[in-house]
Amino acid sequence: MISIALMGASGRMGSAINRYILQCDSIRINQAIVRRSNRYFEQLLDNTSVICRESLTPNSDVVVDFTGPEMTMANLKFCQEHHMAMVIGTTGLSEQDIIQIHKASADIAIVFAANTSVAVNLTYLLASLAAKVMPDADVEIIEAHHHHKKDAPSGTALAIGQHIVETKKQALDDVAVYSRHGNDCLRQQGDIGFSTIRGGDIAGEHTAMFIGEGERVEITQRAITRDTFAQGAVKAAEWVAQQKPGLYGMLDVLGLKSLEAFIKSKQ
Ligand SMILES: NC(=O)c1ccc[n+]([C@@H]2O[C@H](COP(=O)([O-])OP(=O)(O)OC[C@H]3O[C@@H](n4cnc5c(N)ncnc54)[C@H](OP(=O)(O)O)[C@@H]3O)[C@@H](O)[C@H]2O)c1
């Protein structure tokens, strides 16, 4: 039985992960962490006998963290010191934070995934394939999320862009266009345009368009509920508990990493 420390247990993702784990036999939550100011502090996590605490202790197999950058980076340090595996789903991390995650992965196994949905990770793979087959197509990435989301474009939209540029041997900073407004927005060959929609309770939608002359391919994933991210996060936690130190993504968890490497390496 794998034991999980659930960070941000009262949050939207924390709650969805708890609901999903309640249906699983091979994994259980033995720590739930919230802020002292949170209404769940020292209360029972829903439908469990786990009391929500403020501080993490080193007696879980895996720390599952969908919180905010500040908390995630504090947890990373703790996990590195205590050799605990991690699933990091928090988005909006800085470049410096990501460097720290890379460094920590020398000591502990980490699944770092801006999106833990199985379908989104299939979208990454399909986007890499489309970039290989249609290298001259104009690429546009559109994402939509609920009105609480702070960061834009979403980590997933950026990850789709990253998979495309890796296939095309480019750097995202050189080709990404994050806004268009005014009279001087002519598309340059090779640009990857990002568009953002925010509203209501949209759980998360991403479309990568590969637009050629006379035809286009659109790869779309739509999450209807957060449960899909929760299921992927639990799958990642079960997988990372068995891994050696290293930095992994959901394609590793799903056994698709070598297929992507093959697509990217093909001439
Ligand atoms: N990888 C994926 O597939 C995926 C999917 C969905 C969301 N996400 C990402 O996961 C993160 C959480 O999303 P969400 O929708 O669950 O947000 P949320 O509902 O706001 O929940 C965040 C939770 O983290 C806690 N938290 C945040 N910063 C903290 C800190 N410094 N100290 C202690 N607790 C802290 C919050 O506590 P309080 O309530 O006390 O503030 C809350 O319980 C975001 O970065 C989001 O973009 C990733």
The ligand as a Tripos MOL2 file, in Angstrom:
@<TRIPOS>MOLECULE
LIG
   48    52     1     0     0
SMALL
NO_CHARGES

@<TRIPOS>ATOM
      1 N1         -0.9180   19.4330  -13.2300 N.am      1 LIG1
      2 C1         -2.2460   19.4270  -13.4330 C.2       1 LIG1
      3 O1         -2.8040   18.5430  -14.1130 O.2       1 LIG1
      4 C2         -3.0790   20.5050  -12.8010 C.ar      1 LIG1
      5 C3         -4.4710   20.4640  -12.8670 C.ar      1 LIG1
      6 C4         -5.1990   21.4560  -12.1840 C.ar      1 LIG1
      7 C5         -4.5110   22.4460  -11.4870 C.ar      1 LIG1
      8 N2         -3.1560   22.4540  -11.4820 N.ar      1 LIG1
      9 C6         -2.3730   23.4430  -10.7170 C.3       1 LIG1
     10 O2         -2.4010   23.0210   -9.3540 O.3       1 LIG1
     11 C7         -2.3470   24.1810   -8.5050 C.3       1 LIG1
     12 C8         -3.5630   24.1690   -7.5720 C.3       1 LIG1
     13 O3         -4.7470   24.2650   -8.3420 O.3       1 LIG1
     14 P1         -6.2010   24.2690   -7.6500 P.3       1 LIG1
     15 O4         -7.1680   24.5430   -8.7340 O.co2     1 LIG1
     16 O5         -6.3610   23.0560   -6.8040 O.co2     1 LIG1
     17 O6         -6.0470   25.5660   -6.7060 O.3       1 LIG1
     18 P2         -6.7800   25.8780   -5.3390 P.3       1 LIG1
     19 O7         -8.1730   25.3700   -5.3330 O.co2     1 LIG1
     20 O8         -6.5450   27.3460   -5.0940 O.co2     1 LIG1
     21 O9         -5.9640   25.0270   -4.2510 O.3       1 LIG1
     22 C9         -4.6430   25.3220   -3.8920 C.3       1 LIG1
     23 C10        -4.3990   24.7260   -2.5150 C.3       1 LIG1
     24 O10        -3.0410   24.9480   -2.1680 O.3       1 LIG1
     25 C11        -2.9730   25.6520   -0.9220 C.3       1 LIG1
     26 N3         -1.8380   26.5730   -0.9130 N.ar      1 LIG1
     27 C12        -1.4420   27.3720   -1.9170 C.ar      1 LIG1
     28 N4         -0.3500   28.0640   -1.5520 N.ar      1 LIG1
     29 C13        -0.0790   27.6890   -0.2750 C.ar      1 LIG1
     30 C14         0.9390   28.0530    0.6700 C.ar      1 LIG1
     31 N5          1.8840   28.9450    0.3830 N.pl3     1 LIG1
     32 N6          0.9030   27.4490    1.8900 N.ar      1 LIG1
     33 C15        -0.0400   26.5290    2.1850 C.ar      1 LIG1
     34 N7         -1.0330   26.1560    1.3360 N.ar      1 LIG1
     35 C16        -1.0290   26.7380    0.1370 C.ar      1 LIG1
     36 C17        -4.2880   26.3960   -0.8120 C.3       1 LIG1
     37 O11        -4.5670   26.6760    0.5260 O.3       1 LIG1
     38 P3         -5.5840   27.8650    0.9300 P.3       1 LIG1
     39 O12        -6.9510   27.4100    0.4660 O.co2     1 LIG1
     40 O13        -5.4680   27.9330    2.4290 O.co2     1 LIG1
     41 O14        -5.1050   29.1000    0.2250 O.co2     1 LIG1
     42 C18        -5.2470   25.3590   -1.4280 C.3       1 LIG1
     43 O15        -5.5850   24.3650   -0.4980 O.3       1 LIG1
     44 C19        -2.3080   25.3840   -9.4570 C.3       1 LIG1
     45 O16        -0.9520   25.7220   -9.6890 O.3       1 LIG1
     46 C20        -2.9340   24.8600  -10.7330 C.3       1 LIG1
     47 O17        -2.5640   25.5620  -11.8900 O.3       1 LIG1
     48 C21        -2.4240   21.5140  -12.1190 C.ar      1 LIG1
@<TRIPOS>BOND
     1     1     2 1
     2     2     3 2
     3     2     4 1
     4     4     5 ar
     5     4    48 ar
     6     5     6 ar
     7     6     7 ar
     8     7     8 ar
     9     8     9 1
    10     8    48 ar
    11     9    10 1
    12     9    46 1
    13    10    11 1
    14    11    12 1
    15    11    44 1
    16    12    13 1
    17    13    14 1
    18    14    15 2
    19    14    16 1
    20    14    17 1
    21    17    18 1
    22    18    19 2
    23    18    20 1
    24    18    21 1
    25    21    22 1
    26    22    23 1
    27    23    24 1
    28    23    42 1
    29    24    25 1
    30    25    26 1
    31    25    36 1
    32    26    27 ar
    33    26    35 ar
    34    27    28 ar
    35    28    29 ar
    36    29    30 ar
    37    29    35 ar
    38    30    31 1
    39    30    32 ar
    40    32    33 ar
    41    33    34 ar
    42    34    35 ar
    43    36    37 1
    44    36    42 1
    45    37    38 1
    46    38    39 2
    47    38    40 1
    48    38    41 1
    49    42    43 1
    50    44    45 1
    51    44    46 1
    52    46    47 1
@<TRIPOS>SUBSTRUCTURE
     1 LIG1         1 GROUP 0 **** ****
